[in-house]
């Protein structure tokens, strides 16, 4: 089964966090690193359970009909698809007011979920989904080596009402490479969803989560990649892309700026023009993004679309100076969507640009002229464009 794209969120974010924090020498700092990985694992697991099971029409319909035994039978394989799930069931109770709610008893961790339909509508009033999670296994993978242990009493506040203590500190700081492996060990199993639910989560919730967390430090661009994904999907359909090729275009558009995790935040948010050195640093993000995707075989086929999204038809773009048909059509579509969204969206340093001026600027930037013309001709249809079910990242 393919690993859902959401897993790569955890791999990337946990790698950065662990590489920075695991070298801390104090007990409190070491405990904080473990807590961070533990919470990420728990949240992403809950995200997958919510999307994969507790927003499932068949499950909800059985619950509404009072057939709880049949509904709970659908949850019997839950522990096969989710590494940290021990068991799950639907039972009488008041649903939480949030998508999921964790509670602890001793060293046991439970997640409670409202039961909704696949559209995420109003939850059932008197029923709640309850999943027991293997907190000790989750912690063992977040802090391998047994340096942190859950305890019923005598420990420090840890996560979701659990208590933990540091048993001992590592003899030496971990190498960054080992931190990356730890991040993968924590993240990779978490997003594994069962059967058909895995694919749904991979192509919708996981993508939305990865874009949100990679861009959460900049409120003005938090929805940029989602908007670019939706617009690229709109353009792709207009030029006749279908099926897997259309889905790959959407995924690549959502991930087109993933390389910006290597760019200092102050440069991305700088309200004034960048100098030559700063510009060169920002221009490295397509190459960084391609390297990230190369690390994961499930995403490697998207690397050229991400690498080439700043190439231009006259060869003036970067990083390769490709021109015309040398640039993949997916990259040309993403480039048009990216520039259009950047021009017409609000930014810290300017207000949105009117459509006519935006299209004029886009032509001057040597974007694919046919695609720019097509978008200008069809832009009035975009506000009513409906994303397909598998592409659920919302527009800003």
C-alpha positions as CSV (number, residue, x, y, z in Angstrom):
1,X,0.0,0.0,0.0
2,X,1.3,3.4,-0.9
3,X,2.3,5.6,2.0
4,X,-0.1,8.6,2.1
5,X,1.4,12.0,1.3
6,X,0.6,13.2,4.8
7,X,3.4,11.0,6.0
8,X,5.9,13.2,4.3
9,X,4.7,16.1,6.2
10,X,5.7,14.4,9.4
11,X,8.9,13.2,8.0
12,X,9.9,16.7,6.9
13,X,8.7,18.6,9.9
14,X,9.8,16.1,12.4
15,X,13.2,15.9,10.8
16,X,13.7,19.6,11.1
17,X,12.4,19.7,14.6
18,X,14.4,16.7,15.8
19,X,17.6,17.8,14.1
20,X,17.4,21.1,15.9
21,X,16.1,19.9,19.3
22,X,17.6,16.5,19.8
23,X,21.0,18.0,20.6
24,X,19.7,19.7,23.7
25,X,21.5,18.5,26.9
26,X,18.9,19.2,29.6
27,X,16.3,16.8,30.8
28,X,13.5,19.3,30.2
29,X,14.7,20.0,26.6
30,X,15.0,16.3,25.8
31,X,11.5,15.7,27.2
32,X,10.2,18.5,25.0
33,X,11.7,16.9,21.9
34,X,10.0,13.7,22.7
35,X,6.7,15.4,23.4
36,X,6.9,17.3,20.1
37,X,7.4,14.1,18.1
38,X,4.7,12.3,20.1
39,X,2.1,15.0,19.6
40,X,2.8,15.1,15.8
41,X,2.4,11.4,15.6
42,X,-0.9,11.5,17.6
43,X,-2.3,14.4,15.6
44,X,-1.5,13.0,12.2
45,X,-2.9,9.6,13.3
46,X,-6.1,11.3,14.5
47,X,-6.3,13.2,11.2
48,X,-6.1,9.9,9.3
49,X,-8.7,8.2,11.5
50,X,-11.1,11.1,11.2
51,X,-10.8,11.2,7.4
52,X,-10.6,7.5,6.8
53,X,-13.2,6.2,9.2
54,X,-15.3,8.7,11.1
55,X,-16.2,10.6,7.9
56,X,-17.4,7.5,6.1
57,X,-20.9,7.5,4.7
58,X,-21.4,3.7,5.1
59,X,-20.3,3.8,8.8
60,X,-22.5,6.7,9.6
61,X,-25.6,5.3,7.8
62,X,-25.3,2.1,9.9
63,X,-24.9,4.1,13.1
64,X,-28.0,6.2,12.2
65,X,-29.9,3.0,11.6
66,X,-29.0,1.8,15.1
67,X,-26.9,-1.0,13.7
68,X,-23.9,-0.4,15.9
69,X,-22.6,-4.0,15.7
70,X,-22.4,-3.7,11.9
71,X,-20.9,-0.3,12.2
72,X,-18.3,-1.5,14.6
73,X,-17.5,-4.4,12.4
74,X,-16.2,-1.9,9.8
75,X,-13.7,-0.8,12.4
76,X,-12.4,-4.3,13.1
77,X,-9.4,-3.8,10.7
78,X,-8.6,-0.4,12.1
79,X,-5.5,-1.7,13.9
80,X,-4.2,-3.1,10.6
81,X,-4.2,0.3,8.8
82,X,-3.1,2.5,11.6
83,X,0.1,1.5,13.4
84,X,-0.8,3.1,16.7
85,X,-4.5,2.1,16.8
86,X,-5.3,-0.7,19.2
87,X,-9.1,-0.8,18.8
88,X,-12.0,1.3,17.8
89,X,-15.8,1.4,18.2
90,X,-18.8,3.7,18.0
91,X,-20.7,4.1,21.3
92,X,-23.3,6.3,22.9
93,X,-22.0,9.6,24.1
94,X,-21.7,13.3,23.4
95,X,-19.4,14.0,20.4
96,X,-16.5,16.4,21.0
97,X,-16.9,19.9,19.6
98,X,-13.6,19.5,17.6
99,X,-12.6,17.0,14.9
100,X,-11.0,14.9,17.6
101,X,-10.3,15.0,21.3
102,X,-7.6,13.1,23.3
103,X,-8.0,11.9,26.8
104,X,-5.6,10.0,29.1
105,X,-6.0,7.5,31.9
106,X,-2.8,6.5,33.5
107,X,-0.5,5.6,30.6
108,X,-3.4,4.9,28.2
109,X,-4.4,7.3,25.5
110,X,-7.9,7.5,23.9
111,X,-9.1,9.6,21.0
112,X,-12.8,10.5,20.6
113,X,-14.3,11.6,17.2
114,X,-17.6,13.0,16.0
115,X,-19.3,10.7,13.5
116,X,-19.8,12.6,10.2
117,X,-20.6,12.0,6.6
118,X,-17.8,12.2,3.9
119,X,-18.6,15.8,3.3
120,X,-17.8,16.6,7.0
121,X,-21.4,17.6,7.8
122,X,-23.1,17.9,11.2
123,X,-22.0,15.0,13.5
124,X,-24.5,12.5,15.0
125,X,-25.8,14.0,18.2
126,X,-25.6,11.0,20.6
127,X,-22.9,8.8,19.2
128,X,-19.1,9.1,19.4
129,X,-16.2,7.2,17.8
130,X,-13.7,6.0,20.4
131,X,-10.2,4.7,19.5
132,X,-7.6,3.3,21.9
133,X,-4.1,4.4,20.9
134,X,-0.9,2.6,21.7
135,X,0.8,5.5,23.5
136,X,3.8,3.6,24.7
137,X,4.6,2.4,21.1
138,X,4.1,5.9,19.8
139,X,6.6,7.3,22.5
140,X,9.1,4.5,21.8
141,X,9.3,5.6,18.2
142,X,9.3,9.3,19.0
143,X,12.1,8.8,21.5
144,X,13.9,5.5,20.6
145,X,16.3,4.1,23.1
146,X,14.0,4.3,26.1
147,X,15.2,7.6,27.3
148,X,11.6,8.8,28.0
149,X,8.9,6.7,29.6
150,X,5.2,7.2,30.4
151,X,4.4,7.0,34.1
152,X,1.1,7.0,36.1
153,X,2.5,9.3,38.8
154,X,5.7,11.1,39.7
155,X,6.5,12.4,36.2
156,X,6.2,15.7,34.4
157,X,3.3,16.8,32.4
158,X,3.9,15.4,28.9
159,X,1.1,15.5,26.3
160,X,-2.7,15.2,26.3
161,X,-2.9,14.6,30.0
162,X,-0.2,11.9,30.1
163,X,2.9,12.1,32.4
164,X,6.4,11.1,31.5
165,X,9.9,11.2,32.9
166,X,13.4,11.1,31.3
167,X,15.1,7.8,32.4
168,X,18.5,9.0,31.3
169,X,20.1,11.2,28.7
170,X,22.0,10.0,25.7
171,X,25.7,9.8,26.1
172,X,26.3,12.0,23.1
173,X,24.2,14.2,20.7
174,X,22.6,12.5,17.8
175,X,23.9,13.0,14.3
176,X,21.5,15.0,12.0
177,X,21.3,11.9,9.8
178,X,20.1,9.9,12.7
179,X,17.6,12.6,13.5
180,X,16.2,12.3,9.9
181,X,15.9,8.5,10.4
182,X,14.1,9.1,13.7
183,X,11.7,11.5,12.0
184,X,11.0,8.9,9.3
185,X,10.5,6.2,11.9
186,X,8.0,8.4,13.8
187,X,6.2,9.6,10.7
188,X,6.1,6.9,8.1
189,X,3.8,4.5,9.9
190,X,1.4,7.1,11.1
191,X,-0.3,8.0,7.9
192,X,-0.9,4.4,6.8
193,X,-4.6,4.2,6.1
194,X,-6.6,1.1,5.4
195,X,-7.6,0.1,1.8
196,X,-9.6,2.6,-0.1
197,X,-9.4,5.1,2.8
198,X,-5.7,5.4,2.5
199,X,-5.9,6.8,-1.0
200,X,-8.5,9.3,-0.1
201,X,-6.4,10.5,2.8
202,X,-3.2,10.6,0.8
203,X,-4.7,12.8,-1.9
204,X,-6.8,15.2,0.2
205,X,-6.3,15.6,4.0
206,X,-2.6,14.8,3.9
207,X,-1.8,17.3,1.2
208,X,-3.8,20.0,2.9
209,X,-2.0,19.3,6.2
210,X,1.5,19.4,4.7
211,X,0.9,22.7,2.9
212,X,-0.6,24.2,6.1
213,X,2.3,23.2,8.3
214,X,5.0,24.1,5.9
215,X,3.6,27.6,5.5
216,X,2.2,28.2,9.0
217,X,4.9,30.7,9.8
218,X,3.6,33.2,7.2
219,X,-0.1,34.1,7.5
220,X,-0.2,35.9,4.2
221,X,0.9,32.8,2.2
222,X,-0.7,30.1,4.4
223,X,-3.2,29.4,1.6
224,X,-1.0,30.2,-1.4
225,X,-0.2,26.6,-2.3
226,X,-3.8,25.5,-1.9
227,X,-4.9,28.3,-4.2
228,X,-2.2,27.4,-6.8
229,X,-3.3,23.8,-6.6
230,X,-6.9,24.6,-7.2
231,X,-6.1,27.0,-10.1
232,X,-3.6,24.5,-11.7
233,X,-6.4,21.9,-11.5
234,X,-8.8,24.3,-13.2
235,X,-6.3,25.0,-16.0
236,X,-5.3,21.4,-16.4
237,X,-8.9,20.4,-17.0
238,X,-9.2,23.1,-19.6
239,X,-6.2,21.8,-21.6
240,X,-7.5,18.2,-21.4
241,X,-5.5,16.6,-18.6
242,X,-7.4,13.7,-17.0
243,X,-7.0,10.9,-14.5
244,X,-3.6,10.2,-12.9
245,X,-1.9,13.0,-14.9
246,X,-4.4,15.5,-13.5
247,X,-3.9,14.3,-9.9
248,X,-0.1,14.5,-10.3
249,X,-0.5,18.1,-11.5
250,X,-2.6,18.9,-8.5
251,X,-0.1,17.3,-6.1
252,X,2.9,18.9,-7.7
253,X,1.1,22.3,-7.5
254,X,0.5,21.9,-3.8
255,X,4.1,21.0,-3.3
256,X,5.7,23.5,-5.7
257,X,7.1,25.6,-2.9
258,X,8.1,22.9,-0.5
259,X,11.7,23.8,-1.1
260,X,11.1,27.1,0.7
261,X,11.6,25.3,4.0
262,X,15.3,25.9,3.2
263,X,14.9,29.6,2.8
264,X,15.1,31.9,5.9
265,X,11.6,33.1,6.8
266,X,12.8,36.7,7.1
267,X,13.6,36.6,3.3
268,X,10.2,35.2,2.4
269,X,8.4,37.9,4.4
270,X,10.7,40.8,3.6
271,X,8.5,43.8,2.8
272,X,11.2,45.4,0.5
273,X,13.1,44.3,-2.6
274,X,15.7,41.6,-2.1
275,X,19.4,42.3,-2.9
276,X,21.3,40.1,-5.4
277,X,22.5,37.6,-2.7
278,X,19.0,37.3,-1.1
279,X,17.4,36.8,-4.5
280,X,19.9,34.0,-5.3
281,X,19.0,32.3,-2.0
282,X,15.3,32.4,-2.8
283,X,15.9,31.1,-6.3
284,X,17.4,27.9,-4.9
285,X,14.0,26.7,-3.6
286,X,13.0,24.7,-6.8
287,X,16.2,22.7,-6.5
288,X,15.7,22.1,-2.8
289,X,12.1,21.0,-3.5
290,X,13.3,18.5,-6.1
291,X,15.8,17.1,-3.6
292,X,13.1,16.6,-1.0
293,X,10.9,14.8,-3.4
294,X,13.8,12.6,-4.6
295,X,14.1,11.2,-1.1
296,X,10.6,9.6,-1.3
297,X,9.8,7.2,-4.2
298,X,6.1,7.9,-3.9
299,X,6.8,11.6,-4.8
300,X,9.9,11.3,-7.0
301,X,7.8,11.3,-10.2
302,X,6.7,14.9,-9.3
303,X,10.2,16.3,-8.9
304,X,10.7,17.7,-12.5
305,X,7.3,19.5,-12.3
306,X,8.5,21.2,-9.0
307,X,12.0,21.8,-10.3
308,X,10.9,23.5,-13.5
309,X,8.1,25.7,-12.3
310,X,10.2,28.9,-12.5
311,X,11.5,28.2,-16.0
312,X,10.2,30.6,-18.7
313,X,9.3,30.1,-22.3
314,X,12.1,32.4,-23.6
315,X,14.8,30.6,-21.5
316,X,15.1,33.4,-19.0
317,X,13.9,31.3,-16.0
318,X,15.7,29.1,-13.5
319,X,17.3,26.8,-12.5
320,X,18.0,25.3,-15.9
321,X,17.2,28.1,-18.4
322,X,14.9,25.7,-20.3
323,X,12.7,27.2,-23.0
324,X,9.4,26.3,-24.8
325,X,8.6,22.6,-25.0
326,X,11.7,21.7,-23.0
327,X,9.6,22.7,-19.9
328,X,7.0,20.1,-18.9
329,X,3.5,21.2,-19.5
330,X,2.7,20.6,-15.8
331,X,5.4,23.0,-14.8
332,X,4.1,25.6,-17.3
333,X,0.6,25.3,-15.8
334,X,2.0,25.6,-12.2
335,X,4.0,28.6,-13.3
336,X,0.9,30.4,-14.6
337,X,-1.2,29.5,-11.6
338,X,1.7,30.5,-9.2
339,X,2.2,33.9,-10.8
340,X,-1.5,34.6,-11.1
341,X,-2.2,33.8,-7.5
342,X,0.8,35.9,-6.4
343,X,-0.3,38.9,-8.4
344,X,-4.0,38.8,-7.5
345,X,-3.7,37.8,-3.8
346,X,-3.0,40.1,-0.9
347,X,0.6,40.3,0.1
348,X,2.4,42.0,3.1
349,X,4.1,44.5,0.8
350,X,1.2,45.4,-1.6
351,X,-2.5,45.1,-2.3
352,X,-3.9,42.7,-4.9
353,X,-3.5,43.6,-8.6
354,X,-6.5,43.9,-10.9
355,X,-7.0,41.1,-13.4
356,X,-6.2,43.1,-16.6
357,X,-2.9,44.3,-15.2
358,X,-2.1,40.9,-13.8
359,X,-2.4,39.2,-17.2
360,X,-0.3,42.0,-18.8
361,X,2.4,41.3,-16.3
362,X,2.2,37.6,-16.9
363,X,2.7,38.0,-20.6
364,X,5.7,40.2,-19.9
365,X,7.2,37.4,-17.7
366,X,7.3,35.1,-20.7
367,X,4.9,32.5,-19.2
368,X,3.3,30.1,-21.7
369,X,1.3,32.5,-23.9
370,X,-1.4,29.9,-24.8
371,X,-2.0,29.0,-21.1
372,X,-2.1,32.7,-20.1
373,X,-4.6,33.4,-23.0
374,X,-6.7,30.4,-21.9
375,X,-6.8,31.4,-18.3
376,X,-7.8,35.0,-19.2
377,X,-10.6,33.7,-21.5
378,X,-11.9,31.3,-18.8
379,X,-11.2,33.2,-15.6
380,X,-14.9,34.2,-15.2
381,X,-15.7,30.5,-14.7
382,X,-13.1,29.9,-11.9
383,X,-15.2,31.3,-9.0
384,X,-17.8,28.5,-9.6
385,X,-15.2,25.8,-10.3
386,X,-15.8,22.8,-8.0
387,X,-12.8,20.8,-6.9
388,X,-13.3,17.0,-7.3
389,X,-13.8,15.0,-4.2
390,X,-10.2,13.7,-4.2
391,X,-8.9,17.2,-4.2
392,X,-10.3,18.7,-1.0
393,X,-7.7,21.4,-0.2
394,X,-9.8,24.5,0.2
395,X,-9.2,27.8,-1.5
396,X,-8.4,30.8,0.7
